[in-house]
Amino acid sequence: MTHQIIMAGFGGQGVMSMGKILAEAGLKEGKNVSWLPSYGPEMRGGTANCSVIISEEPVGAPTVTEATAAIVMNRPSLDKFEKDVIPGGNLFINSSLIDKKAERTDINVYYVPANEIANDMGSGKIANMVMLGAYLKVTNAAKEDTIMEYISEVFSGKKASVVPMNKEALKRGADCIK
């Protein structure tokens, strides 16, 4: 199966990190991947999104043409990308920051209170990992163990103290999916 994912939010919400972690995990599992970041003009607070493709087949281009899923962290991202999800695809909405319901009825919609969970855990910076955990639970695009392994590699040395919190955030995100 080919997973074509759009991840979007404001700069500073960890959208790029979430996409890169997912792409790297796919690569570790021997899949073909691409990761294409797109930034707005601002560094923090501006729009940011990335496209990730994970496939057993070769990836011809890094652009997502038929999104099997979208993970949206803020309202402008929902407004922009809901239409891009294919019928039967998955839309993950950060319900902590988005007060609007999805308009489409031909897709699977998951409301994840990512910021609320992250803040309850003591760091709003891990809301992206909560959303990634929910996404992985639904799609199995990459194995949770592979993601955990990669997180341990990325946050090594002085940053190793954040590994347990990131892993717990993934689990709590998965727990949001019924």
N, C-alpha and C positions, 0 to 999 in steps of 0.2 A: 504494500500500500504506500501511496505517496501522501505525505502530510504537507500541506501548504498553509502556513500560519502567518497571520498578521498580528503583531503585538504593538500596541500604541498607547500613548499617554503623554503627560507633560514631561519635559526634561527634568531629571532628578528623581523620577519614580522607578528607575532601574529597569526600564524597558529593554535597553540595549543589552544589559547584563543578562537578563532573563533569556533573550534570544540567543546570545552567544553561548550560554551554559547549555541550552537545549541543542544547539548545533554541534557543539563539542561532544556532547554525550552521544549524539547520533554517529558522529565520526568514530568515537571510541568503539561503538558497536559494529563498525564496518559498513555503515550505510553511506550513501552519497548524500551530501548536504550542501546547502548554501545559506549564507547569512548576509543580508543586505540592509545596512542601516540607512536611515533618512532622518535628518535633523532639520528643525526649523531654524530661523536666524538667531534665536536666543540660546544661551547655554543652559540656564535653569529657568524653568517656568514656560519655555517655549514648547512647541510640539515636537515629539520624537516618536518614530515608529521604525520597526524593522520587519523584514520578511525573512522567514525561515522555511526552508524546504528540506525535508528528510525523506529519502526514498531508497528503495532497493534498486531502482533503475537509475541510470545516469541522469543528472540534472542538467538540462540543456541551457537554461537561463536562470539567473537568480531572482527574477521578478515573480511574484505570486500572481498567477492569472486566474486561478479558481481556488479561492481560499476555502480550505476544508474547516478552518477555525479562525476565529479572531479573539484575541484577549485584549479587552479595552479597560484602561485604568481611569479614564475620565470621560465626561460628557461629550466634549468635542470629538473624541475618538469614536464613541458610539455613533454619533451622528454621521461621521464620515465613513466608517467601515462596516456598519451593519449590512449594508446593501451588497457588500463584496463576498459574503459568505454564501457558498453554494447551497441549494436546497438540500436538507438533510444534514448540513454541516453543524458546527458547534460555535456558539457565541458565549464567551465568558465575560461577565460584567462585574466590575468592582462596585458592588452595591453600597459600599461605605461612602463613595464620592458621587455616584450616579443615582439621581432620584427618579430617573425615567425608566420605564419598562421597554423592552424590545418591542418593535412594531410588527416584526415578521412572525408568522405562525408556521412557516415551512422549515424552520431550523430548531435545533435544540438549544435552549437558553439556560445558562447557569448563573445564578446571582451569588457572588462570593463576597462576603464582607471583609475584604482583604486588609484594609487599613485598620478596621476595628480589631481584627485578630492580631495584627502586627503590633498595634499599640498596647493591647492587653499583654503581649509577650515582652513589652518593654522597648521596642524599637520600630518606629514607623517605616524604617528603611527596608524592612523585609516583606513588605506587602507584595512585592513582585514574586517572592518565593512562595507565598501563600497562593497566588494565582497560578504559578507554574505547577504547584502540587495538585490543584484542582484539574488543570489541563491534562496532566499525566494520568490521573486516575481515570478520566473519561477516554482518552485516546491511546494510551500505551505507546506513544510515539517514540519514547525512550524508556529504558528501565529505570525505576527509582534508584536502584543500587548504583547504576552508572552515573546518574546525576549526583548522588551522594559522594561517590568517589571523586568526581571532578570538582565538586565544591571543596573537598578536603585538599585537593591539589592547588586550587586557585587561592584559597585562604590559608596559606601555610606561613610558617615563621611567626612574625609579630601579629599577623592577622588570624592566627589559628583559633583565637578565643571566640570568634564569631561563627565558627563551623557548627557547633551544636544548635545554636539558635536558628541558623539557616535550615538545618535538617529538620528541626521541629516545625518550622514554618511550612515546609513542604508537606509534612504529615498532616498538619492542621488544615491546610488547603484541600488535601485529598479527603479529609474527614467531612468537609462541607458538601461533598457529592453524595447524594442518597442513591 
